[in-house]
Amino acid sequence: MHPDSPISATLVCWGNAWLTGQVGLDEAADRVERQAGPQLVAGDDGDLPLRRFLADLRVEGMKSLRLALPVAGDPLGLTGPPPFNSAAIEAGQAATAVLAGRCLGLVPVRDRRGSSYAGVRWSVLEASTNAPDIPSLAEAEHALTMAMRAATDALLGVEGPAQGHRRVSTVDDGLAPGYPARAHRVAALAARLTAVLQVADDRGLTSGQIVTRSEALRDLDRAVRRARVAAHHAITELV
């Protein structure tokens, strides 16, 4: 899975909406499947449909789902152990199911079979019960605003050849019912900035300009990922 794909984010926000009684399990699972096709979870005795897997976890006492959007050198949302961290970093995303006394890490992989079947298969790994170090929604929104201003100032000083307009496809980070208005606002802004980061282009720039541009975009990417994670965790702060 590519980190720009919001499937882990979709699972987390709609899963949390279900766990807090805002939507039913079928609606939550349907939204995840609508995003990326059929959803299966790898098990010791074969694959399970995602909705059955979630229902079983609810019986076991699942409390919430957490989002991780890590990159190498910045394991955002992860607390170990190494096998889960490595798989999540390779995928660029993961979800963590928080149960009573233990956590399970869920890592998505594209599942293609033949010429017509395309979905997602989730690997399940043990995850640490430690709480991840993530910012509050207010802190993330402030950091995102500052990073956006800094990136704008830096990029205004980088002039390159005109390259025309490239089509920007916005990552849909629409949150589920039950999330506070501030979380919806932060997630929507982060989604728009994710789309901008996708089309950043260094063609025609000098080496010095490329360095300036890369530093500005790296800082913005870090702030965007933190804002997305904070927004997706905001519903759990209300219960």
N, C-alpha and C positions, 0 to 999 in steps of 0.2 A: 504494500500500500504506500502511496505517496503522502507525505505529511499535509499537502494541500487538500487532500480528500478529507471531508469532515465526518467520516463515519464514526470514529470514536467519540467525537463531540456530540453527534446525534444520539448515539447510544446513551451517553452520560446524561444529557439534558432530558431526554424523554424517559429514560429509566428512572431518573430522580423525580420527575413529575409523577410517574406511576407510584413510586415508593411513598410519596407524600400525599397520595390520594387525589391528585389533580386530573389524572387520566386513567383509563383502564389499561391492562396489560396488552390487550389486542391492539389498541390504538398506538401504544408506544412501539410495539414490535412492527406494526404496519409502517410507521414513519421511518424506522430504520431500514426496512426492506425497500421502501419507496426510494430511499437515498441510494442504495447500492445493490439491490437485488436480493436473492435468497440469502439467509443468514444461518450458518451452521456453526456449532461449537464442537471442537475436537474432544472426544472422550476416550477413556480406556476401552470401552466396549462399543466404539463406533461414534459417529457424529450424531449430535442432538440438534433439533431446531432451536433457534435462539430463544423463542418464547417459552419453550419447555424448560430450558436451562435456567432462565430467569425465574420462572415460577418455582423451580426446585430450590434456588438460592433464597428466595423469599421465605420458603418454609424453614430453611436453615437459619433464618434470622438476618438476612441481608439488610443493612441499614441505609446504605447510600452507594453511589458510584462516583469515582473521582476520575478526572481527565489528566492525562500526561501528554505533553507535546515537547519531547526532548530532542536535542541535537547533541552531537559529539561535543563534550566540554561543558554542556549545560543540561543536566538531566532533570529538566523541569517536570515536577509532578511525580518523580520516582524516589524511592527510598531503599531499593534493593529487593531481593539479593541480586548478585551479578547476572545470573541467567535471564531474569526478567528484565533488568536494565538493558542488557545487550540486545535482546529481541525488540524491546520498545524503541531503542535508539535507532536500530536498523530500519524499523517501520516508520519512525518519525512520529509515532503516536501510540497510545494505549489507553485502556480504561482499567480501573482497579475497583473490584467489588469489595466493599467493607462489610464483613460479617462479625458476629460476636466472637472475639478472640482470634480471628485470623482474617487474612485478606487474600484475594485471588487476582492475579494479573491477567488481563485479556488483551491479546495482541492480534490485530486483524491482518489477514493475508488475502490477496485476490484469489478467488476460486473460479477457475475457468475449466469447463469440461465440454469437449466437443466444440461445435461451431455456434451453439446457441445459448449454452448455460453460462451465465456470468454472475457471480455473487461474492460473498465474503465468508471465509472460514476463520474462526477465532481460535487461537491457541490459548490454553489455560496453563498458567504457571503460578507457583507460590510467590506471594508478594509479602514484603515486610508490613508489620502492623503499625510501624511508626508513621506519624502524620507528615506529609510532605511540606517542605518550606515553600509556600506560595504566598503572594501578597493578598491583602484584602482587596475587595472591589474598589474601594476609594483610592487605595495606594496605586493599584494597577491603572486606574483611569488617569490619575495625575501623571504617572510615569509615561503613559502612552501619549498624553498631550504634550509633555515636554520633549519626548523623543521625536514626535511629529514636527514640532517647531524646529528642533535642532537639525533634523534631516532636511527640512525645507531650506533653512539657511545655508547648509552645506552644499546642497544640490544646485541652488541658484548660482553658486560660484563655479559650477562645472558646466562649461559650454562645449557642446560637441556639435557635429553636423546634424542637420535636420533629418529625421528618420521617418517622418510621417506618423500617423496615428495607428497604434496597435490596439486591437480589440481586447478589452479587459473583461474577463469572466469573473464575476464576483463570487467568492465562496459563500454559500448560504449558511450563515450561522444563526438562523432564526431560532430563538429559544422556545422551549415548550411552555405551556400555561403554568402559572404559579411562580415564575421568576419575577423579581422586582423590576420596575421600569428602568432603573439605572443599569441593571445587568443587560437588558435588551439593547439599550443605547450603546453600551460599551462593546457588546458582541457585534452589533451592526457596524460600528466604526472599525473594529478589528478586521471584520470580513472585507470591508472595502480596501483597507490598507494591505491585506494579504494579497488581494488581486493586483494592487500596484506593484508589490514586491515580485510577483510572478513575471511581470513584463519588463523589469529593469534590464537595460541593455547597455553594454560597455563598448559597442562598436564605434569606432572613430575617435575614441578618447585617448589621451596620452596616458603613460604609465602613472604619472602623478595624479591625474584626474580620476583614474580608475581606483587608486588607493583611497582618495577622498570619498568617492562615491561608495566604495565597498564598506568603509568604516561607518558611514552614515546609514546605509541600508542594514548593516549587521546590527547596529544599535536599535534601529526601528523594528527589525524582525524580533529581537529579544523582547521588546516592549509589547509587540503585538501578541506573541505567544503567551506572555504573562497575563495580558488582558483577557485573552480567550479562556484561559484556564480559570482565572478569577471569576469571570462571568458565569461559567458553567458550574462553579461551586457555590454560587450565591444563594441558591435555593436551600441548601443545607444549613445556611446560617440563620434561616428563618424558623427552623424547627428545633 
